[in-house]
Structure formats: C-alpha cells, structure tokens
Amino acid sequence: MSLTLSNVTVLANLAHLELTDAQAKKSLAKLNEIFALVEQMQAVDTTGVEPLSHPIFALHSATPDDLSLRLRDDVVTETNHREAYQQPAPATQDGLYLVPKVLD
C-alpha cells in the first residue's frame, strides 16, 4: 500500500494541519517508507512463533517470576531542612505554611 499526495492532503486536513507543498511531499515520502516497512514485516512467516507477553523474554530465557524489578534500598540520603526553609515564612504550624483564607 502506498499513499498519494492527495491522501496526505486529506489526512492533514482531517488533523487540522496546514502543510506546504514541500512539507506534504516530505510527509508522503516518510509515510510511504513506513508502509513499506509494515508490508515487509507482514511478509515474514510467523507460523509457530508464540507471541511474547514481555520484550525481555525475547532477549533472555526469563520467566515472569525472573522479571522482578531491582530496586535500591529506600534510605534517607539528605538531611531535613524544613525549619530553615520555613523561617522566612510569615506563619507556619506543624510544618505547614499558613496562608490567608481566600474562599468563604
């Protein structure tokens, strides 16, 4: 399947895009490249190939149980500066900034 310049113009109109003729021609070439790639991929015989539920399965002989995330330990790495940050504030209470009421 390949598109024509009029197809690109219609698509641009539907998407509310203003394309110059040069932009439309460039888009036409790129879209036709994408369609050619899709046709090439569809030509590959995939009979007997099981679909993958996760892309890592293709790279490794991993199972879903092997794919747990490796996370770092949750530890505090910075000191608490809340009191220093709140000192210039006009009013605070229990670590929160107090502001004037704006809604009744």
N, C-alpha and C positions, 0 to 999 in steps of 0.2 A: 504494500500500500504506500502510496506517496501522495503528498498534498500538492495543490496548485496555489498560485499566488492569490487567486480569488478565495480559496479556502482560508488562507491566512488572514485576508482582509475581513472575512465574515467572523472568524474567531476573535480577531482584535476588536471588532465592533461589539460582539457579544460580551467581551470582557471590559468594554468601555476604555479601550486603549487607543491612543492616537499614534499611529505608526507612519513614518515617512515611507516612501517607496523603497529607499535603501534599507531601512530597518525591516520592512516586510520581506524583502528578498533575503536578507541575512537570517531572519527568523525561519523562513521557508527552508533554507538550506539546513539549518540546525534541526528543525523538526523532522525533515526527511532523513537525516542521519540517525535520529533516534528511532524512527520507524524501521529503518533498515537494520538496525541493531536488534530490535524486537523480532523482526522476521528471521534474522539469523539465529536468535536464541530459540525461537519456536521450531526451527528445523532440526534441532538436536533431539535425538531419540532418548527419551527418559523412561521408557518402559522398564519396570523392575526397580526403579530408583525410588526409595521411600522418601517422602517429604520430611524435612527437618523441623523440629519444633524450636531449635535454637541454633544460630550460626556457628557456635563454638563446637557443636557436635561434628561438623564437617572437618574441623582442624585437628581435633583430638578424639580419642576414643573415650570421651567423657560421657557420663550418665547424668541425669538431672540431679542426683544426690551429690555429684562431684562439683557442681557449679555454685556452691555457696560462696557468697561474697567474702573476700578477705578484708576485714575492716581493722583499722588501728584501734588500740585501746582508747577509750574515752577518758582522757585525763585533762585536768586544768593545766594550761601552759602559760596563761597570762595572769597577772595579778589584778585584783578588783580595784578600779579607780573611781567607783561611783561617787564616793563622798567628795573627792576632789573635783569631779565634773559638775556636781550639783551645788558646790559652794557659791558660784556666782548667781545661781537662780534666785529669784525673789522669794519663792516659797516652795518647800518640799515637805513631804510627810511619808514616812515608811519607805523611803527610797523612790518615791514617785514625785513628779513635778506637779505642783498645784497651779491651776490656771483659772482665770475668772470664768464664771458660768456664762455661756453665750446663748443657751436656749432656755426658755421658760418651761 
